[in-house]
Amino acid sequence: MDRALNSDPVITAGTEGRFQRWRNCIGFWLLGLCNNFAYVVMLSAAHDILQKQESQNTTAPTPAPNGTHIEIRNSSSRYDCNPVSTAAVLLADILPTLIIKFTAPFYIHKVPYGFRVLVCFFTAVISFLVVSFSSTIWMSITGVVFASISSGLGELSFLSLSVFFSRDVLSGWGSGTGAAGVAGAFLYSAFTQAGLTPQVTLWIMLVVPVILAVSYFFLLVFPPSFPQWRRDEVGHGSSRRANSQERRPLIEEETDTDEDSEPSPEEQDNCTGHALFLLTEGHHIGPLTFTDQIYIIKGLLKFIFPLSVVYFAEYFINQGLLELLYFPESPLSHAEQYRWYQTLYQIGVFASRTSLVCFKIRKIFIMSLLQCVNAVLLGFAVYYQFLHYPWVVFIIVLYEGLLGGAAYVNTFYFIREETTERDREFAMAAASVGDSLGIALSVAVSFPVHQYFCSL
């Protein structure tokens, strides 16, 4: 029986099959790392350059009698607020990604994967160069926009690409994207702390998109008929089954392709039931029509909505509340406390996105509820100031990162498992909007909340 091109390739028990599997897992780990790494580094650099440019365009700080400069803060507020708004950078950071993820699933299948990766490569390079040579705030924001385009298109494309390989590559992708936050923030801070300017640091980081391109074109082992530079005219996903008279249920396909593990009875029931439901609802062999795509999206809402809620609460905490959780009695300065918040959050994300190889969590909505509890708890902590030690917030932020990373990687794992092979490539791309939608909504809410607290 013909194999579907975007289903799991047959992996033999021999040495070659295992070697290819490891190559693909490492390749997707590097793709996840590079796709998000440039994004993290670019945003950090844009913040630095934006701060420098704003300081050049404002009145110089008032010198103290001893010649030092006084840092001007909002002394009328009971919170230690930063008067410099970064709303423009954050919007440039998320809006291009959100637009791409909302629209691209309906047309991106017409663009071969090889061309998509080249676009990601060139937009990442442009973003580094634009920000490194920027002389105005709008040049910096333009560089962030290019980084957002690269990251958004890359995430959507690589998640869709994963359906052409064994399910193991999702673990590699999730772990790589989690590692990007930790590695990106650490290396950028290390280079600048060592005395390098943000401009020189960005030039060094040009190696990141190069690694992304090398990982894709030279490390991954593609199926023989993979459409690298062309797409068949019969349409999105249909060439994979042109010679088949019927689609097999997902559970049969997966058990053929992963000899090292067998799905649990619960997974069999979920996958078989969902596949049979789709088959009996009138889905047929051939290209996905717009009606088919809308139908698939409706079925994905049970995944997209909980993921959006998780990221809404998560980024509301990170962008709206954490800066306000300052403990003057601590030996750590405000900046050091905030850096530890972000570092522990990224460590939590990395750990949970790597956890897919150990366990899976099907009920994503539970993580949504728990993340909302975190947001409410920290919101009350900001308003009533009943927390007195930063280590309590450290624990909560680490836990927040664990919830967010687990929600992301488990969402896409079960989307892959519970959609039929004809719909799977589109489903992975369409569901990628979930986290970006939550982040965008959190940006819209967190800044008014931040301004409210700073006015108290």
Secondary structure, 3 states (H helix, E strand, C coil): CCCCCCCCCCCCCCHHHHHHHHHHHHHHHHHHHHHHHHHHHHHHHHHHHHHHHHHHCCCCCCECCCCCECCCCCCCCCCCCCCCCCHHHHHHHHHHHHHHHHHHHHCHHHCCHHHHHHHHHHHHHHHHHHHHCCCCHHHHHHHHHHHHHHHHHHHHHHHHHHHHCCCHHHHHHHHHHHHHHHHHHHHHHHHHHCCCCHHHHHHHCCHHHHHHHHHHHHHCCCCCCCCCCCCCCCCCCHHHHCCCCCCCCHHHHHHHHCCCCCCCHHHHHHHHHHHHHHHHCCCCCCCCCHHHHHHHHHHHHHHHHHHHHHHHHHHHHHHHHHHHCCCCCCCCCHHHHHHHHHHHHHHHHHHHHHHHHCCCCCCHHHHHHHHHHHHHHHHHHHHHCCCCCHHHHHHHHHHHHHHHHHHHHHHHHHHHHHCCHHHHHHHHHHHCHHHHHHHHHHHHHHHHHHHHHHCC
